[in-house]
Amino acid sequence: MTNYLHKGDLPASLDLGPSVAIDSETMGLNPLRDRLCVVQLSGGDGNAHLVQLGSRYDAPNLKRLLADPKVLKIFHFARFDIAAIRHWLKVETTPVYCTKVASRLTRTFTDRHGLKDLSRDLIGVDLSKQQQSSDWGAETLTEAQVEYAASDVLYLHAIKEKLDAMLAREGRTALAEACFRFLPDRAALDLAGWPEIDILAHS
């Protein structure tokens, strides 16, 4: 298991395969205000690739991967990451899979759908969240930050496999896929000023 830190962009020769786990680190939770600092990716092979963006967003190789219609992008809470990527990198991320959405559709016996919960309950891995609120805009990332960022993508393929089985068992695969297709539009609504409003609600 190796964590690779890339400055500015992914290597042009890197091939992460047909499905890529992705997460992002920002300066806060408002994608319009808080700068996108790091995008981390894994092809499910036990390795993680972190792209430290700095203040420039000229990352053609990363953008090409994010927009590639032949590569499935696996997120946890995709809504936020897609919005941040859309705003800062100016690219629409498709197609996508969200483990948080899949968990909510299948694990209706619990209200615990965080990545730490899914990792522990589904694959027996206890993730540390100690670096969650650290300064991701720092010029040099600490080893602890790199390890934390990597852990957010290293297990998403295994978690997806468990959730796919549960979706099939409960007959909700098609419903989940419809939700996944809507996520880029949900992110666009967030960025357009409707982050907390359910536009489909009666009142």
N, C-alpha and C positions, 0 to 999 in steps of 0.2 A: 504494500500500500504506500503510494507516494503522492505527496501534494506538490503540485507545480505552480509557481507564482509567475505570472506573465505581466509585464508592464505595457499597458495601452491596448493590447489586442491578443487574440489567440494566434499561434503559429499557423501560417498558411497551409502547411502540410498535415495538420492535425485532423484525424478522422475519428470522431467519437461514436460512430455507428448510427443505427436507425432510430434509437431513442436515447435522449440525453436528459439527465436530471439537472435542473437549474434552480438557483436561488440567487438572491441579491442582497447586498448590504448597503444601506443608505444612511444619511446623517439624521434621519428621523422618520416619522410615519406619515408625513405629508408629501406625496410625490411631486407636487407642484413647487414646493419650497425646498425640500430636503434633498440634497444632491445624491445621485447614484454614484457610489464609490467603488464597489466590487461586484462582479458577477462571477459566480462559481458554477462549475459544470462537472459532470461525471458521466462517462459512458456505461457505468455499471460494472466496471472491471476492477474496482477497488482503488482506482486512482482519481484524484480530483485536480482540476485545473482552475486556478483563480486568475481572473483578469482584473488588475488594479487600474482603474480608469483615470485617476487624477482629475484634472480640470478640463481635459480634452476628451471628446467623444468620437474621434476618428478611429473607429474600430471595424474596418470593413469585413474582416474574417468572422468576427463575433456576430455582426449584423447579418451576414449571409446565412449563418447557421440558425439564428433566431427566426429568420423569415422563410427558411427552407421548408416547403410543404411536404417533403418526403421524410422529414425528421420529426418524430414526436417529442415534444418538450414536456417533461414531468416536473411539476411544481408541488409545493405544499403552500396553500393559500395563494394560488396563482393570480388572483384578482389584484393583489398589491404589486407583485413583481411585474406583471404585464403592464400595469399603469406606469410604474417607474421607468421601465424599459421604453415604453412608447413615448413618454415625455422627454427623457434625456437622450436616448439613442435614436429617436425618430424612426422606429421600426415596429411593425405589428408582428407579434409573436403568435404563430400558428403552425401546426395544430398543437393543442395543449391537453394535458391531463392534470387534474388537481386531486391530490390525495386527501385534502381536507374535505372537499365536496364528496368524494367517494366514501369517506368515513361517515359523513353525516347522513348519507343515503343508506348506509348498511349498518352502522353501529348505533342503532336507535335506542339501545339499552343503556347508553351513557351520554353524558354531555361533555366528555373529554375528547376533543378532536385535535389537540395540538400535536406537533411533530414529535415532541418528547413522549407523549402518551402513545401515539401510534407505534413509535419505534420500540418502546418497552412492551406494549401489549401484543404486537403482531410478530416481532422478530427477536424479542428478548435483548435488545440493545438499549442501554441506559445512556442517553445523551446529556452532556453538560451544557447549560445555558448561561454560564458565568460571563461570557464575553458578548452577550446579546446587546448590551447597551454601551459598548466601548466606542472609541472614536475611530470610525472607519475612514475618516478623511485624512488621517495621519499620513505623512509622507512615507513612513516605514511601518509596515504591519508587524506586530509581534508574532512570535511563534504560536502563542496561545490563540491569537486572532485567526491565524491561518488554519490551525487545527479546528477551531470552532466553525469557521466558514465551510471547511471541507466536510465536516460531519453533517452539515445540513443537506448535502447532496449524495453522500456515499451510500446511503441506505434507501433512497427513494425507489429504486428499481425493485428491491425486495419487498418493500411495503406495498408498492403497486401490485405486485403479483398476488399478495394475500388479499388485497382489496378487490381485485378482479374476480377472484374466486367467490368472494362474498357477494359481489354484485350479481354474478351469474346465479348463485344459489337463491338469492332473493328476487330474481327476475327484474332487476333494475339496471341492467347494463345499458339499454337503449336510453333510459331516462338520464343516466349519468353522462352518456355521450352528448345528449342534447344540451345539458348544462355546460359541459366543457366547450362546446361550440359557441355558447353565448358569452363565455368569460371575456374575450376581447372586447365585446360590446359593453359588458358591465364595467370594465376598466375605463372605457371611453366615457361612459356616463359619469364615473367618479371624477375624471379629469375635467369634464364639462360643467361640473357644479352640482351633481346629484349624488354625492357619496352616501348620504344617510337616508335618502328618500326612496321609498318603494313606489316607482311610477305606475305600477300595476295595481296598487291598493285602491280601495273604493274611495277613501277620503284621506 
